[in-house]
Structure formats: structure tokens, C-alpha cells
Amino acid sequence: MAGLAPVAPGYRRLRITPLLSGGITQAGARLHTPYGTAEVFLGALRA
């Protein structure tokens, strides 16, 4: 849902591709890697 995925071993490089759907309006994730903490928090914009 938050979309953290490794691009290089050990999350040295990562890709963030979040997907909000099905009525979910916000999401977040935190991942401790050998290179530091990767985190993403997102919310949908209201029209």
C-alpha cells in the first residue's frame, strides 16, 4: 500500500510507488534498513 520496494540489495536504493484505493485515504510505512530509515506517509487530496 505505501509502496516501499528495494531496487538494490539491502534497500541501498528503493522505489516508492504508493497506491491508495478502495476508500483508503492515507497510509504510511517505516522500514529500518542497513543504510538508515526509509519512510513514506501519504494522503489523498480532497476535491
Contact map, one row per residue, 1 for C-alpha under 8 A:
11100000000000000111000000100000000000000000000
11110000000000011110000000111000000000011100000
11111000000000111110000000000000000000000000000
01111100000001111100000000001000000000010000000
00111110001001110000000000000000000000000000000
00011111111111100000000000000000000000000000000
00001111101111100000000000000000000000000000000
00000111111111000000000000000000000000000000000
00000111111110000000000000000000000000000000000
00000101111100000000000000000000111000000000000
00001111111111000000000000000000111000000000000
00000111111111000000000000000000111000000000000
00000111101111100000000000000000000000000000000
00011111001111110000000000000000000000000000000
00111110000011111000000000000000000000000000000
01111000000001111100000000000000000000010000000
01110000000000111110000000000000000000000000000
11110000000000011111000000000000000000000000000
11100000000000001111100000000000000000000000000
10000000000000000111111111100000000000000001000
00000000000000000011111110000000000000000000000
00000000000000000001111100000000000000000000000
00000000000000000001111110000000000000000000000
00000000000000000001111111100000000000000000000
00000000000000000001101111100000000000000011000
00000000000000000001000111110000000000001111000
11000000000000000001000111111000000000001110000
01000000000000000000000001111100000000111100000
01010000000000000000000000111110000000111000000
00000000000000000000000000011111000011110000000
00000000000000000000000000001111100011100000000
00000000000000000000000000000111110111000000000
00000000011100000000000000000011111111000000000
00000000011100000000000000000001111100000000000
00000000011100000000000000000000111110000000000
00000000000000000000000000000001111111000000000
00000000000000000000000000000111101111100000000
00000000000000000000000000000111100111110000000
00000000000000000000000000011110000011111000000
01010000000000010000000000011100000001111100000
01000000000000000000000001111000000000111110000
01000000000000000000000001110000000000011111000
00000000000000000000000011100000000000001111100
00000000000000000001000011000000000000000111110
00000000000000000000000000000000000000000011111
00000000000000000000000000000000000000000001111
00000000000000000000000000000000000000000000111
